[in-house]
């Protein structure tokens, strides 16, 4: 099972987390990060053979890219293309390929339900490099439209986030929407990989297909959780 993590966001945890993941989603400077952080994360990932991908967002450092926005599709495409180009330049400098794209924050959540935003992101990827994999929320509009457009889509589930019964991530304003306890995270991962389901905040079972599991890199327990999930999966090779 692929484990991915959002990195290069200014928390300085890259060297500690990278040994425990397979794919790094690197902030491209608009919600967090900087050229130096991008370069450092790519170099560290290269040493460990961790796949790197772009983590584009709305242009919104003030809200860490977590505030919903609207703009015309052509502008969204340009916004995504700008960020893909930035990370691609860093990857070329390091002689290490960019493999995937995972939208960040509000852009990710909006693309999961809004076909206009989803298609603008898909169009940007297809124009830039159609061989890039697209990480998208399991069962989302973005996943469905990306696959229909011919992209290689990896459906994503979250180790440390709760879900609502409609398949969306529970808003961070909800109590206990972010799992921070290692035991809680491992229970959710176990249910995901064994049964392809999670229990929602409404305590209903939700079926999810997961090609990759995300652990966020911006929490105080991020390193601990990444290590625990890695060790759990390593100890369960049948998964």
C-alpha positions in Angstrom: 0.0 0.0 0.0 1.3 3.4 -1.0 1.6 5.9 1.8 1.8 9.6 0.9 2.4 12.8 2.9 2.1 16.5 2.3 5.5 18.0 2.7 7.6 21.2 2.1 5.0 23.2 4.0 7.4 24.9 6.4 7.2 22.4 9.3 10.7 21.0 9.0 9.6 17.4 9.3 10.7 16.1 5.9 13.9 14.2 6.9 12.0 12.5 9.7 8.9 11.5 7.7 10.4 10.6 4.3 11.8 7.2 5.5 8.3 6.1 6.3 6.4 7.0 3.1 6.3 6.2 -0.6 5.1 9.4 -2.1 5.7 13.1 -1.1 3.3 15.8 -2.2 5.4 18.9 -2.3 3.9 22.4 -1.7 4.5 24.6 -4.6 4.7 28.0 -2.9 1.2 29.3 -3.0 -0.3 27.9 0.2 3.1 27.2 1.8 6.7 26.4 1.0 9.4 28.1 -0.9 11.9 27.3 -3.7 14.5 26.3 -1.2 12.1 24.1 0.7 10.9 22.5 -2.6 14.5 21.8 -3.6 15.4 20.4 -0.2 12.4 18.1 -0.1 13.1 16.8 -3.6 16.8 16.1 -2.8 15.8 14.2 0.4 13.2 12.2 -1.4 15.7 11.3 -4.2 18.1 9.9 -1.6 15.4 7.6 -0.3 13.7 6.8 -3.7 10.5 8.4 -2.5 8.2 9.5 -5.4 7.6 13.2 -5.6 4.6 15.1 -6.8 3.2 18.6 -7.0 0.8 19.8 -4.3 -0.9 22.8 -5.9 -3.4 25.0 -4.2 -5.4 28.2 -4.4 -3.1 31.2 -4.0 -3.8 31.6 -0.3 -0.9 31.6 2.1 -3.0 33.5 4.7 -5.4 30.6 5.1 -2.9 27.8 4.3 -5.0 27.1 1.1 -8.0 25.9 3.2 -10.5 28.6 2.2 -12.8 27.9 -0.7 -12.4 30.1 -3.8 -14.0 30.5 -7.2 -12.4 31.6 -10.5 -12.9 30.9 -14.2 -11.6 27.6 -15.5 -8.9 29.2 -17.6 -7.5 30.9 -14.5 -7.6 27.7 -12.5 -5.7 25.9 -15.3 -3.1 28.7 -15.3 -2.8 28.5 -11.5 -2.2 24.8 -11.6 0.2 24.9 -14.6 2.3 27.6 -12.8 2.7 25.4 -9.8 3.5 22.2 -11.8 6.1 24.2 -13.8 7.7 25.4 -10.6 8.2 21.9 -9.1 9.1 20.4 -12.4 12.0 22.9 -12.7 13.2 21.9 -9.2 13.0 18.2 -10.2 14.9 18.8 -13.4 17.6 20.6 -11.4 17.8 17.5 -9.1 17.6 15.1 -12.0 14.7 13.4 -10.3 11.3 13.1 -12.0 7.9 14.5 -10.9 5.5 11.5 -10.8 2.1 12.8 -9.6 -0.2 15.7 -8.7 -2.3 16.0 -5.6 -4.3 19.2 -5.2 -4.2 20.7 -1.7 -6.8 21.8 0.9 -9.9 23.6 -0.3 -8.9 23.1 -4.0 -8.8 19.4 -3.4 -12.2 19.3 -1.6 -13.9 21.5 -4.1 -12.6 19.5 -7.1 -14.0 16.4 -5.4 -17.6 17.7 -5.9 -17.4 20.5 -8.6 -16.9 19.2 -12.2 -15.8 22.6 -13.5 -12.9 22.9 -11.0 -12.1 19.2 -11.5 -11.9 19.5 -15.3 -9.7 22.6 -15.1 -7.2 20.7 -13.0 -7.4 17.7 -15.3 -6.9 19.9 -18.3 -3.8 21.5 -16.7 -2.3 18.1 -16.1 -3.1 16.8 -19.5 -1.5 19.8 -21.2 1.5 19.8 -18.9 2.3 16.1 -18.8 -0.5 13.5 -19.3 1.7 10.7 -17.8 1.5 12.3 -14.3 -0.6 10.3 -11.9 -3.5 12.2 -10.3 -4.2 11.6 -6.5 -7.9 12.2 -5.9 -10.3 11.6 -3.1 -11.8 8.1 -3.3 -15.2 8.1 -5.2 -14.9 11.8 -6.0 -15.9 13.7 -9.1 -12.2 14.5 -9.6 -11.3 10.8 -9.6 -14.1 9.8 -11.9 -13.5 12.6 -14.4 -9.7 12.1 -14.3 -10.1 8.5 -15.2 -12.6 9.2 -17.9 -10.1 11.7 -19.4 -7.4 9.0 -19.6 -5.3 10.0 -16.6 -3.8 7.4 -14.3 -5.8 8.1 -11.1 -4.8 6.9 -7.6 -7.8 7.1 -5.4 -6.8 8.3 -2.0 -8.1 7.7 1.6 -6.9 9.4 4.7 -5.4 7.8 7.8 -5.9 10.8 10.0 -9.1 12.4 8.8 -12.7 11.6 9.6 -15.4 11.4 6.9 -19.0 12.4 6.6 -21.6 9.9 5.3 -21.6 11.5 1.8 -17.9 10.5 1.3 -16.4 13.9 1.9 -13.8 14.8 4.5 -15.4 16.1 7.7 -14.7 19.9 7.9 -11.9 20.7 10.2 -14.3 22.9 12.3 -16.0 19.6 13.3 -15.0 18.1 16.6 -12.6 15.1 16.2 -12.4 15.6 12.4 -8.6 15.1 12.6 -7.4 11.9 14.2 -4.3 12.5 16.3 -4.1 9.4 18.5 -2.0 6.6 17.0 -4.4 3.9 18.0 -7.3 5.7 16.3 -5.3 6.2 13.2 -4.2 2.5 13.0 -7.8 1.3 13.5 -8.9 3.4 10.6 -5.9 2.2 8.4 -6.7 -1.4 9.3 -10.3 -1.0 8.3 -9.3 0.7 5.1 -6.9 -1.9 3.9 -8.8 -5.0 5.1 -12.4 -4.0 4.4 -12.0 -0.8 2.2 -14.3 1.1 4.5 -14.3 3.6 7.3 -16.8 4.7 10.0 -18.1 8.2 9.5 -18.7 10.9 12.1 -22.3 9.8 11.9 -21.1 6.3 12.8 -22.1 4.7 9.5 -19.9 2.5 7.3 -18.6 4.1 4.2 -17.1 2.0 1.4 -13.8 3.5 0.0 -11.3 2.2 -2.5 -7.7 3.2 -1.6 -4.7 3.1 -3.8 -2.8 5.4 -1.6 -3.2 6.5 2.1 -2.4 10.0 3.2 -0.9 11.2 6.4 -0.7 14.9 6.9 2.7 16.5 7.6 1.4 19.6 9.5 0.3 18.0 12.7 2.2 17.7 16.0 2.1 13.9 15.8 2.8 13.6 12.1 6.2 11.9 12.5 4.9 9.5 15.1 1.8 8.6 12.9 3.9 8.1 9.7 6.2 5.7 11.5 3.3 3.8 13.1 1.4 3.4 9.9 4.6 2.3 8.1 5.5 -0.3 10.7 1.9 -1.6 10.8 1.9 -2.1 7.0 5.4 -3.6 7.1 4.2 -6.1 9.7 1.2 -7.0 7.6 2.7 -7.9 4.2 -0.5 -9.5 3.0 -2.0 -6.0 2.9 
